[in-house]
Amino acid sequence: MFPSTASDNGAVFPSRRNLLRAGGGLGLAALGLGMGAGAAAAAVPASSRFDLTQPSYDLFRGKTLRDSTVQQGFVFDNVNRRLFVVQRRDGTSETAGDLCVTQLDFDGNQVGYMYLTGFGHGVSIGAQAVGTSTYLWTETDASTSGYGTRLARFKFTSGTTLTTSSSALTKYTPVAGATSYTCATDPVNDRLIVRYLLDGDRYISVHSLSAAASGDFSSPLSRFVMPTVSTASSVFQGYTAYGQYLYVLTGTSYEANGNIVDSEVTAIDLNTGKVAQGPVLTQAGSTLSFREPEGMAVYRTVAGEVRLFLGFASGEAGDRRSNLFYKNALV
């Protein structure tokens, strides 16, 4: 079901931006990720970690989504074996918050879709299996910037359109006064990872998925501040988690950076907020046209292999394509 075609050689290449920094590497603060004021005691059980220097493999390349814009986040329903990719809806502004969610099979064929009106940017989404149904977690109630100010959970129902006032939504405000919410799920350990803005700082918090679904965000397993990303080399493009580690994807498109591979992946220990590995330059999909890093997710195969997925958009404006790659080496 998953092909295994190597798409990068796993080597670590220092970027020009990194070499300009003292010590030749990006620190946690430079990536926009780190411990700070408001850090909570962490209790995420120990786990293995993906080795980001190892090769990536293709799931698929050049697949069309329901709409023709650049893909954003994506997620797997690990129980019902489903894949969902989110993008901005065709014909809408970048600040409207209108999204399209396409369900794909694992060969990249379209299976279904939903439209979400006024929800957000779609940088990251989550999924939760409930029997044979999939409930998606997204941002909602987009501000004038186009980013969501709350979280929402709803059943994926192909062919339907939801607005922010739909009775099909359950909405959440995990932290009073926080805004600019996004989320991701760790499908192996049934956790919800929440990223939000509060008093000028970006935070990550980790929650039991079932507790979050019931509206209980009072006892995060971990919580730490993420200082604002301040450099072009650290453009935030997605995140996910597996066990003890958060994984972050950064970088820009070939159009934006002059055809330079600047996409990097970093692993952060959720218990300390410190970088465990990286940033590591990834050559996954380096021959793609346009090639903008977009989204991350974790999936565990029927055989039990856990995979860290990296997403990239490709193609021309008006005909953008979806491309997914994965790493599977654990240490």
C-alpha positions as CSV (number, residue, x, y, z in Angstrom):
1,M,0.0,0.0,0.0
2,F,2.9,2.3,0.6
3,P,5.7,2.4,-2.0
4,S,9.3,2.8,-0.8
5,T,11.1,5.0,-3.3
6,A,13.9,7.0,-1.8
7,S,13.6,10.7,-2.4
8,D,16.6,12.1,-0.5
9,N,19.9,10.8,0.6
10,G,19.5,11.6,4.3
11,A,22.6,13.8,4.4
12,V,22.7,16.9,6.5
13,F,23.5,20.1,4.5
14,P,24.2,23.3,6.4
15,S,22.3,26.2,4.9
16,R,23.8,29.6,4.3
17,R,21.6,31.1,7.0
18,N,22.8,28.5,9.6
19,L,26.4,29.2,8.9
20,L,25.9,32.8,9.6
21,R,24.7,32.0,13.1
22,A,27.1,31.6,16.0
23,G,28.0,27.9,16.3
24,G,26.8,27.2,12.8
25,G,23.3,26.0,13.8
26,L,19.8,27.2,14.5
27,G,19.0,27.4,18.2
28,L,15.5,26.8,19.6
29,A,14.6,30.4,19.8
30,A,15.7,31.0,16.2
31,L,13.2,28.3,15.1
32,G,10.5,29.9,17.1
33,L,10.3,27.1,19.6
34,G,11.4,27.0,23.2
35,M,10.7,26.9,26.9
36,G,9.8,30.1,28.5
37,A,7.4,31.9,30.9
38,G,4.3,29.7,31.6
39,A,6.1,26.4,31.1
40,A,4.2,23.6,32.9
41,A,5.6,20.4,34.4
42,A,5.9,17.8,31.5
43,A,4.8,14.3,31.7
44,V,4.9,12.8,28.2
45,P,6.0,9.2,28.4
46,A,9.4,8.4,26.9
47,S,9.5,7.1,23.3
48,S,11.7,6.5,20.4
49,R,12.4,9.4,17.9
50,F,12.6,9.6,14.2
51,D,16.1,10.0,12.9
52,L,15.8,13.0,10.6
53,T,19.1,12.4,8.8
54,Q,17.8,9.1,7.3
55,P,16.2,9.0,3.8
56,S,12.7,9.9,2.9
57,Y,10.4,7.8,0.6
58,D,7.6,8.6,-1.7
59,L,4.0,8.0,-0.9
60,F,2.8,9.8,-4.0
61,R,3.7,12.8,-6.2
62,G,1.8,15.2,-8.4
63,K,-1.7,14.4,-7.2
64,T,-4.6,16.8,-7.7
65,L,-6.9,17.9,-4.8
66,R,-10.5,19.0,-5.1
67,D,-9.4,22.6,-5.6
68,S,-6.3,24.0,-7.3
69,T,-4.6,26.0,-4.6
70,V,-1.5,25.1,-2.6
71,Q,-2.1,22.3,-0.1
72,Q,-1.6,23.3,3.6
73,G,-2.0,20.7,6.4
74,F,-2.9,17.0,6.2
75,V,-3.7,14.2,8.6
76,F,-4.4,10.4,8.7
77,D,-7.2,8.7,10.5
78,N,-5.1,5.8,11.6
79,V,-8.0,3.6,12.6
80,N,-10.1,3.9,9.5
81,R,-7.1,4.2,7.2
82,R,-8.0,7.6,5.7
83,L,-6.1,10.6,4.5
84,F,-7.3,14.2,4.5
85,V,-5.5,17.3,2.9
86,V,-6.7,20.9,3.5
87,Q,-6.2,23.9,1.2
88,R,-7.6,27.4,0.6
89,R,-10.9,27.2,-1.3
90,D,-10.6,28.3,-5.0
91,G,-11.8,31.8,-5.7
92,T,-11.5,33.1,-2.1
93,S,-9.1,35.5,-0.5
94,E,-6.2,34.4,1.6
95,T,-7.7,36.2,4.6
96,A,-11.3,34.8,4.3
97,G,-10.4,31.6,6.0
98,D,-12.4,29.5,3.5
99,L,-11.0,26.0,3.2
100,C,-11.4,22.8,1.2
101,V,-10.7,19.4,2.7
102,T,-10.0,16.6,0.2
103,Q,-10.1,12.9,1.3
104,L,-7.6,10.9,-0.7
105,D,-6.8,7.2,-0.8
106,F,-3.2,6.2,-0.3
107,D,-2.5,6.3,-4.0
108,G,-3.5,9.9,-4.1
109,N,-6.9,9.4,-5.7
110,Q,-9.8,11.7,-4.6
111,V,-12.4,10.0,-2.5
112,G,-14.4,12.9,-1.0
113,Y,-14.4,16.6,0.0
114,M,-15.8,19.2,2.3
115,Y,-15.8,23.0,2.3
116,L,-15.3,25.0,5.5
117,T,-16.4,28.7,5.3
118,G,-14.5,31.2,7.6
119,F,-12.4,28.6,9.4
120,G,-8.8,29.7,9.0
121,H,-5.5,29.1,7.2
122,G,-5.3,25.3,7.5
123,V,-1.6,25.0,8.4
124,S,-2.3,21.9,10.5
125,I,-5.4,19.7,11.2
126,G,-6.1,16.7,13.4
127,A,-8.2,13.6,13.0
128,Q,-10.0,11.3,15.5
129,A,-11.7,8.0,14.7
130,V,-15.1,7.4,16.3
131,G,-16.2,4.0,15.1
132,T,-16.2,4.0,11.4
133,S,-16.5,7.8,11.2
134,T,-13.7,10.4,11.2
135,Y,-13.9,13.6,13.2
136,L,-11.6,16.3,12.1
137,W,-10.0,18.9,14.3
138,T,-9.4,22.3,12.8
139,E,-9.1,26.0,13.6
140,T,-12.3,28.0,13.2
141,D,-13.7,31.5,13.5
142,A,-11.1,33.2,11.3
143,S,-10.0,36.7,12.2
144,T,-9.3,39.4,9.7
145,S,-5.8,37.9,9.2
146,G,-7.4,34.6,8.0
147,Y,-6.2,32.5,10.9
148,G,-8.6,30.8,13.3
149,T,-9.3,32.1,16.8
150,R,-10.7,28.8,18.2
151,L,-10.6,25.1,17.6
152,A,-13.4,23.0,16.2
153,R,-14.3,19.3,15.9
154,F,-16.7,17.9,13.4
155,K,-17.6,14.7,11.5
156,F,-16.2,14.5,8.0
157,T,-19.2,14.3,5.7
158,S,-18.3,14.3,2.1
159,G,-20.0,16.8,-0.2
160,T,-21.1,19.2,2.5
161,T,-20.2,22.7,3.4
162,L,-19.9,23.9,7.0
163,T,-20.0,27.5,8.3
164,T,-18.7,28.6,11.6
165,S,-22.2,28.7,12.9
166,S,-23.0,25.2,11.9
167,S,-24.6,23.0,14.6
168,A,-22.3,20.2,13.4
169,L,-19.4,21.9,15.1
170,T,-18.2,21.6,18.6
171,K,-16.0,24.6,19.4
172,Y,-13.2,24.9,22.0
173,T,-11.2,27.7,23.5
174,P,-8.5,25.8,25.4
175,V,-6.9,28.8,27.0
176,A,-8.8,32.0,28.0
177,G,-7.6,35.0,26.0
178,A,-5.6,32.9,23.5
179,T,-6.0,33.3,19.7
180,S,-4.6,32.0,16.4
181,Y,-5.2,28.3,17.2
182,T,-4.1,25.3,15.2
183,C,-3.8,21.7,16.2
184,A,-2.3,18.3,15.2
185,T,-2.9,14.8,16.4
186,D,-0.5,12.0,17.5
187,P,-2.6,9.0,16.2
188,V,-0.4,6.4,17.9
189,N,-0.8,7.8,21.4
190,D,-4.2,9.5,21.0
191,R,-3.0,13.0,21.8
192,L,-3.9,16.5,20.6
193,I,-1.2,19.0,20.1
194,V,-2.3,22.6,20.3
195,R,-0.4,25.7,19.0
196,Y,-1.8,29.1,20.0
197,L,-1.0,32.7,20.6
198,L,-1.2,34.3,24.0
199,D,0.0,37.7,25.1
200,G,2.4,37.8,22.2
201,D,3.9,34.4,22.7
202,R,3.4,31.1,20.7
203,Y,2.7,28.1,22.9
204,I,2.6,24.4,22.4
205,S,0.5,22.2,24.7
206,V,-0.1,18.5,24.7
207,H,-3.4,16.9,25.7
208,S,-5.2,13.6,25.9
209,L,-7.4,13.5,22.8
210,S,-10.4,12.1,24.6
211,A,-10.1,14.7,27.3
212,A,-9.9,17.5,24.8
213,A,-12.9,16.1,22.9
214,S,-14.9,16.4,26.1
215,G,-13.7,20.0,26.5
216,D,-11.1,19.3,29.2
217,F,-7.8,21.2,28.5
218,S,-7.1,21.8,32.2
219,S,-4.2,19.3,32.6
220,P,-1.8,19.4,29.7
221,L,0.9,16.8,29.7
222,S,3.3,19.6,28.5
223,R,3.2,23.3,27.8
224,F,5.9,25.6,26.6
225,V,6.4,29.0,24.9
226,M,7.3,29.3,21.2
227,P,9.0,32.7,20.5
228,T,8.0,34.3,17.2
229,V,9.9,33.0,14.2
230,S,12.0,35.9,13.1
231,T,14.0,34.7,10.0
232,A,13.0,33.9,6.5
233,S,14.8,30.5,6.8
234,S,12.4,29.5,9.6
235,V,9.0,30.1,7.9
236,F,6.7,27.8,9.8
237,Q,5.0,25.2,7.5
238,G,3.6,22.5,9.8
239,Y,4.1,20.3,12.8
240,T,3.1,16.9,14.2
241,A,4.0,14.7,17.1
242,Y,4.8,11.1,17.9
243,G,5.3,10.1,21.5
244,Q,7.8,12.3,23.3
245,Y,8.7,14.4,20.3
246,L,7.3,17.3,18.4
247,Y,8.4,17.6,14.7
248,V,8.4,21.0,12.9
249,L,8.7,21.7,9.2
250,T,10.1,25.0,8.0
251,G,11.1,26.5,4.6
252,T,10.0,28.3,1.5
253,S,9.1,27.6,-2.1
254,Y,11.5,27.6,-5.0
255,E,9.7,30.7,-6.3
256,A,10.4,32.5,-3.0
257,N,14.0,31.5,-2.4
258,G,15.5,31.3,-5.9
259,N,15.4,27.5,-6.3
260,I,17.3,26.8,-3.1
261,V,16.4,23.7,-1.0
262,D,15.8,25.3,2.4
263,S,13.2,23.0,3.9
264,E,14.3,21.7,7.3
265,V,12.8,19.4,9.9
266,T,13.5,19.7,13.6
267,A,12.6,17.4,16.5
268,I,11.8,18.9,19.9
269,D,11.5,17.0,23.2
270,L,8.0,17.8,24.5
271,N,9.2,17.2,28.1
272,T,12.0,19.8,28.0
273,G,11.1,22.1,25.0
274,K,14.7,21.6,23.8
275,V,15.8,20.6,20.3
276,A,16.6,16.9,20.2
277,Q,17.8,16.8,16.6
278,G,18.1,19.4,13.8
279,P,17.3,21.4,12.0
280,V,18.1,18.9,9.3
281,L,17.8,19.9,5.7
282,T,15.6,17.6,3.7
283,Q,16.0,16.9,0.0
284,A,12.6,15.1,-0.2
285,G,11.0,16.0,-3.5
286,S,13.9,18.2,-4.5
287,T,13.1,17.7,-8.2
288,L,9.6,19.0,-7.9
289,S,8.6,22.2,-9.5
290,F,7.7,25.1,-7.1
291,R,8.3,22.8,-4.1
292,E,6.9,24.5,-1.0
293,P,6.9,22.5,2.3
294,E,3.4,22.2,3.5
295,G,2.2,20.1,6.4
296,M,3.3,17.1,8.5
297,A,1.6,14.0,9.9
298,V,2.2,10.7,11.6
299,Y,0.8,7.3,10.4
300,R,1.2,3.8,11.7
301,T,0.8,1.0,9.0
302,V,-1.2,-2.1,9.5
303,A,2.1,-3.9,10.0
304,G,3.0,-1.5,12.8
305,E,5.6,0.7,11.1
306,V,5.4,4.3,12.3
307,R,6.0,6.9,9.6
308,L,6.7,10.7,9.8
309,F,5.2,12.4,6.8
310,L,6.3,15.6,5.1
311,G,4.1,17.4,2.6
312,F,5.1,19.5,-0.4
313,A,3.1,21.5,-2.9
314,S,4.2,21.5,-6.5
315,G,3.0,22.6,-10.0
316,E,2.0,25.9,-11.6
317,A,-0.3,28.5,-10.2
318,G,-3.9,27.4,-10.9
319,D,-2.7,23.7,-11.0
320,R,-1.0,23.0,-7.7
321,R,-0.3,19.4,-6.8
322,S,0.0,17.4,-3.6
323,N,3.1,15.4,-2.8
324,L,3.7,13.3,0.4
325,F,7.0,11.7,1.6
326,Y,7.8,9.9,4.8
327,K,10.7,8.9,7.1
328,N,10.5,5.6,9.0
329,A,13.9,5.2,10.8
330,L,13.5,5.3,14.6
331,V,16.2,5.7,17.2
